[in-house]
Amino acid sequence: AEMGAKLLCLCLASALVAYYVYTPMPEDLEEPWKVMLIAAAFRTIGHLSEAADQLGLMHYMEALNAIVAMEYFAPTSDENVTVTDTEFSNVAVRLYLPRKPSAGLRRAVVYFHGGGWCVGQAGMKSYDRLTRWTSNRLNAVVVSVNYRLAPKYRFPIQFEDVYSVTKFFLQSSVLSQYGVDPDRICVAGDSAGGNLAAAVVQQLLQDSEVKTKLKAQALLYPALQTLDLNLPSYQENENKPLLPRLLMVRFWSEYFTSDSSLREAMASNRHVPVESSHLFQFVNWSNLLPEELKKGHVYTSPAYGSSELAQKYPGFLDPRAAPLLVSDARLRGLPPTYVLTCGHDVLRDDGVMYAERLRAVGVPVTHDHAKDTFHGAMMFVSSPAELAVGHRLLNRYIGWLNENL
């Protein structure tokens, strides 16, 4: 009988695990079982963080960060790259300096990691690998920025941190110290880091103190607007791996405040006051998305929210937080741009619309649309969670940098 009970327990446990791990996956995903396991791991982290938050042990985002911190990798040099943690303009950075001799001055990439402005760091294994490979394969100096995070620090601190590092690095004395060619510098980032990169590049154009012009910007599945959190991509990918809609809403609202009224308003897409209605032209997907992404969706004009929220938390209408909200005039003159978007990603349409708007004002754009993959796929390039698509995306990104930097 004991054997039977054990067997029953095993069957129940297996059923529970299968139920938990098994989620319907889009049929065009490669390696669906691997993606399912990765998604289950991320869901588990989310559930644990939610439990910690509900029990009053720690804030949801801090719990998330504590778990992610297990990915931390100390600065470790290898035969190709010297890696050190230091500070630029009082902001922590991880610096990658190639060891192989260079005929002339080197290229450089300033990189901002993702994590919804709340989690992550330059020292996570996945980011360390990405920036190390970039440095080695391009023989480039890479500056990976550890900007301060929400909920402890709110917008615009994250932006100000990455901006001051970039501005510090672009000084001719600093560039010559590291042997960097002032004509071959790129700013790049993924997800929330792509948001920060786009904002930094826009701001540099307006900054008369900065003499060095960027050669390029690379935005990897960036978050670019807070106005419409019901774009076709938000609707279609509401529950897709790694970044479900409500988690993105949580990241957005947490960037500005822990006040749940903003989060609730964003979740129901009623957070923009009527006096900001003129901004919707910049994210009107009926004009900015190609037909194949509009499929079956009908544009409805926005439902407006209270003015009070926007007065309390003006950040969510600030172009430094939402780079899609600037006028066309401010997009002209931006450097050649690489935009990566993923088909199964709530943020897909942000990137598509930005690429479209940049193209329309004459900025050279390479828009790489990986239609068969999900948000964050480029991070999965090392075991145990290695995905073939991660390597492909990484190679395309580095290939673009190599040709355009």
N, C-alpha and C positions, 0 to 999 in steps of 0.2 A: 504493500500500500504506500510505503514511504517513497518507493521508486516512482509510483504513479503520480504522487503529489509533486515530486521533483520535476517530473516530466511536464506536468500541467503548468507548474511555475515557469519552467523554461519556455513552454509554448506561449504562455501569456506575456512573458518578458520579451520574447522575440516579436510577438505581434505588436507589442507596444513600441518597441524600437523601430520596427518596420513602418508602423503608422507614423511615427515621429520623423523618421528619416525620409520616407517616401513622400515626395510632393510632386504633383504633375509638373513636368518640365516642358517648355516649348520644344516641338519636335526637331527643330533645326539645331538644337544645342549639340555640340560635340561632347563626348565623354560624359553623358548625362548622369551616370552613377557617381562619378567624382564630384560633379557639380552639386548633386543632391547631398552628398556627405558634407561638402563645404558649407552649403546652405544650412544644413541641420546644425553644424557646429556654430555658425553665426547666430542662428535662432536661439540656440542654447545660451550663448553669451548674453543675448538680449533678455531672455527669460530670467537668468540669474541676476542681471543688473536691475531688472524690473522688481524682482523679489527683494533685493537689497534696498531699493528705493522705498517700496511699500512698507517694509519693516522699519524704516527710519534709520537703517544702518549707514547708508551713504547715498548721495545723489546718484541718480541713474547714470549720468555721464561719467561721474567719477568711478563708479563701479565698472563701467565699460572700459575706462582707461586703465584701471588696475589689472583687468584681465589681459588687455592688449599689451600691457607693460611686460608680460612674460615673453613677448617677442623681442624684447630689447637685446641689442647686440653692441657690446662695448666697441669703441673705435679701434679697429684692428688694421694695421697696414699689411700689405702683401707685396709680392715681387713687382707688381705693376703700379701700385698706387700707395701713397702715404696718406693715412687718414688721421685727422686730429679733431678733437672738440675744442672750440675756442669761442670768442665773442666778437661780433662786429657791431659797433655802435650799441654796446650793452645788451645785445640780443644773442642768445646762444645759437651757434651754427656748427655744423659738421662739415669739415673742409676736406676735399679730395684733391690731392696734387699728384699728377702722373709722374712716374719715375723715369720713363724712357726719355732719352734726350730729344729735344725738339729743335728743328732747323731754325725756326723763327719764333715769333710770339705765339702763344697758345690761344685756342678758343676757350670760352667759358660759358657755363650754364648755372644760373641761379634757380634752385628748385624749391618748391613749396609742397609739402606732403598733404595728403587728403585726410579725412576723418571728421568731416562736418564741423570744423572749427572747434571741436570739443575733445577729440581723441587723436591718438597717434603721435609719432615723433620721428625725427630723421634717423634715429638709431634702431628703429624696428628692422628686423631681418629683411623684410620685403623691400623697404625703402633703401636700406643700406646696399642691397644687391643692385637695385635699379641705378642708384647714383654712382656706385662703384663701376658698374659696367659702362655707364655713360662716360665716366672719366677715362677708363681704360680704352674703350673702343674709339673715342673721338680724340684721344690724347688731350683732354680738356680739363681745365680747373673746374670743379663743381663745388658750389656753396649750397648746402642743404640746410634750410632755416628751421630752427625750433622755436617758432613763434608761441606766445602764451595762449592758453586755451580757455574756452568757456567750460563750465559755468563760473569759474573764478574770475576770468577776465572776459568782458563783453566787447562787441563791436564798439568802436573802431580799433581796439587794441591789436587784434590779430593783423589787421591791415597795416596799422602803423609800424608794427614790428617788422613785417616783411618789406615794407616800403623803406624804412630807415636802413635795413641791411643792404637792400639793392642800391640805394643812393650812396651809402658808404663805400660799397664795392666799386661803384662806377667812377669814383674819384681817380684822377690820373695817377696820383702817387700810389694808391693801393693797387691799381692795375699793373703798374710797372714793378711793384714789389713782388707780384706773383707771376710776372712775365706774360700778362694777358694782352691780347690784341684788342684795343678799344673798339675796333670795327667788327668784332666777331663775338658778340655777347648775346645770349638768349635768356629769356625768363620762361620758366616752365612749371607746371604743376598739375596734379590730378584731383578731380572732384572739388572739394572745398579749396584745395591748393590751386586748381585751375581757375577758380573764382578769384582767388587772391592775385594770381598772375595777371589775369585780364584787367583787374582793377589797377594794379601797379603800373602796367604798361600804359593804360589810359592816363593815369595821373602824371607819369613822367613826361608825357607830351606837353602838359600844362606847366611844367616846373622849369622856370627860367634858370634855376641854379644848376641844372644838370646839363652838362655840355655833351656827354657821350650819348649817342643814339643807339638804341638796341637794334641788332641785326634781325632778330626773329622772336616770335613767341610761340610756345607750344602748349595747347590746352587739352588735357586728357579728360574726357567725359566730365566737363566742368558744370558747376551749378552757376547760373548766370542771372536768374531773376526770381524775385519773391512775389511778383504781382499775381500771376495766374498759376495756382498749384493744381489746376485741373486740365492742363494741356492734354492732347491725345496721349502723349507718352505717360503722363501721370495716371491716366485712366486705364490704359492697356496694361501697364506694368505695375499696377497697384500692389500686387503680391509677389513680384518676381524676386529671384535670389539677391541677397546681400543688402539691397536698399529698397524695402517696401515703402510705399507712399508715406505712411504715418511716421516712419523713422526719419524720412527726409524732412517732413513737416516739423518733427521734434528738433532736428538739427537746426533748421532755419530759425525756429522760434527761440531756441536756447542761445543762439548767437546774439540775440538782443536782450533776452530776459528769461527768468524762470517763471514769470507770471503766466499761469495757465490760460488766462483769457486770450492771450495772443495765440497760443498754440491751438486753442479751440476754434478761434476765428479763422486761422489759417487752414485747419483741418476741414472746415466747411467752406473754405475759399471765399470768406466774407470779411476780409481784413483791410481792404483798401478803401479809404474814405472817398466820397464823391468828388471832393476838391482835388484829388489826384487822378481823376479820370483821364486827363490828357496823356498820362503815361502809358495807358493801355495800347496806344498805337505802336509802341516799341515792341510789344510782345503779342501782337495780334496774329495768331498762328494761321488765320484764314488767308492772310497775305504772304506769310513768311515760310510756310511749310510746303514742300512739294506734294503733288497730288497723292503719291503712294503712301505718304504718312498721314494724310487727312482721312484716309479710308473710313467712310461711314460716320465720321464725326461732323457735327454741325456746330458752327461757332455761335455761341450765345453771348450776349453782352453781359458784362460782369454784374454780380450782386454786390452792392457797396456795403461797407461796414461803418463802424462808429468812428468819428473824427478823433475821439478820445485816445484810442489805441495809437494812432499815428502821431498824436501830439506827445504821448508818453514815450513811445519807442520809434522816433523818426528814422532810426537806422534802416528799417526794412524798405524805406523808399529812397535810400541814399545810393547813388550809383557806385560808391566804393564798396557797397555790399551787393549791389545788383547791376553789374556792368552793362547789361542790355538796356538799361534805362537812359543811357546818354543819347544825345541827339546825333544825327548823321554827321554833323559838322565835327563833333569830337571823335568820330571814328576815322575820319580822313587822316592820312598820315601815320596810321598805325603800321608797324613793321609786318613783313610777310608772316603769315599765321598758319600753324598746323592745328586742326581741330579733329580730335577723335571722338566719335559718338558710338554708342552700342545700342543695338536694336531693342534689347530687352531691359531698358533702363528708364526710370522715371525722368532722368535728366536729359534723355536723348534730344528732345525738342529744343531745349535751351541752346545746346551746341549747334543744332541745325539752323536755328534762327539767327544766331550770331554769325555763323559762316555766311549765311545769305545776306545779312545786312552789311558785313564787311565787303563782300564781293560787290554789292550794289554801289558802294562808294569808291571802288577801285583798289581796295587792298588785296594783294595776291594771297589767295587762300588755298590750302590743300585740305580738303575735308575728307577724312577717312571714315567711312561708315561701316562698322563691323556689325552687320545686321543680325548675325547669328550668335551674339554673345551678350553678357550681362555686365552691370556696373562693377568696376573694379577688377575686371578680368586680367589686366596687365600685371597685377600684383602676384599672380600665381605662377611664378617661374622657378620655384625651387621646391624640393621635396619637403614634406610629404604631400603638399597640395599643389602639385605641378600640373599645369594644363597646357596642352599644345597651343591653344589659342593665345595664351599669355605670352609665349615665346614669339608667336607671329606678330602680335601687336607691338611687343617690345622692339623687335627687329625693324618694323616699319617706322616706328617713332625715331629710333636711333639712325636709321637710314635717311629719314627726312632731315634730321639735324645735320648729318654728315654732308648732305648735298646743299643745305641752305645756310650753313653757319660758317 
